């Protein structure tokens, strides 16, 4: 599927150059801003895949020190306790509403 960019002028699509399509070819015209592109649903081309893989190869591994790991685990535990308390509080309120 080909994609041709143009602009709307006086209610008509104006292309920068003639489209190499036969007369009578049905087309879909979608605004660029505000609407998801159908291209997002298309598989990546071999060049796009190669570009993504090259970028992925540049990602540096992430290693935590023992101190960072301990702080992260403590934060996770505190967050879990807070979420449990919030859940229980809301649960108790619901139990009072619907016995």
N, C-alpha and C positions, 0 to 999 in steps of 0.2 A: 504494500500500500504506500502510495506517495503522499507527501504533505507539501502543500504550497501555501505560503503566507501571503496575505493581501490585506487591504484596508477597505473599510466601507466609506464610500463617497456618494452622497445623494441617494442612499438606500441601495446602492449597487456594490458588489464586491469588485474591487479593482486590484489586479495582479501586477507585480512588477515586470513580468514578461508573459507572453502568451503561454497558456497551459498546453502541454503536449498530450491532450486528450481528444478523442473523437467527439464531434458534435453529438449531442444527445446523451452524453455520459452523465449519469446521476452522481451528484456530489453531496457531501454533508459539510455545512459551514458552521463552525463552532467558535464562539468568542474565545480569545486566548486568556483573558482575565476572568476569574470568577467561576469557571467551569472546568472540571477535571478533564484532563487530556486523555483521549483513548490510547495515546502512545504509552501511558503508564501501564496499561494492561498487556502490552506487547512484550514478547521475549527480547532480551538484550541481544544486540548484534555481537559478532565475534570481537569487533574492535572495542565495544563497550565492556565486554567481559574481561578482555585483556587489561583495559584501563582500571577496572575495579580490582582485579587481582593484583596489579602493580601497586595500587594504593594500599591494599590490605597487607602486602609484603612490607610496607613502610611502618606499620604499627609496631610499636615497641611492647614487649611483654611487661605486664604489671606485676611486680612482686612487692608484697607488704613485709615490713619488718615485724618482729614478734610484738613490739610495742603497738604498732599500727593495727595489727590483727586483734590484739587484746582490746584496744579501744573500740574497734569496729564491733567485736562480739558483745562488749558491754553495751554499746549503743543499740544493737539489735535486741538484746535482752530487755533493756529499758523500754524500747518501743513496743515490744511484745506485751510487756506488763501494762503499759498505758492503753494499748488497743484492747486488751482483755478487760481492763477496768471500764473503759468506755462501752464496750459491748454489754457487760453486765449491768451497767447503769441504764442503758437504753432498754435492755431486756426487762429489768425490773419495772420501768415505766410502762412498758407494753403490758406486762402482767397485771398491773393495776387498772389499765384501761379495759383489757379483755381477760377477765378472770377465768 
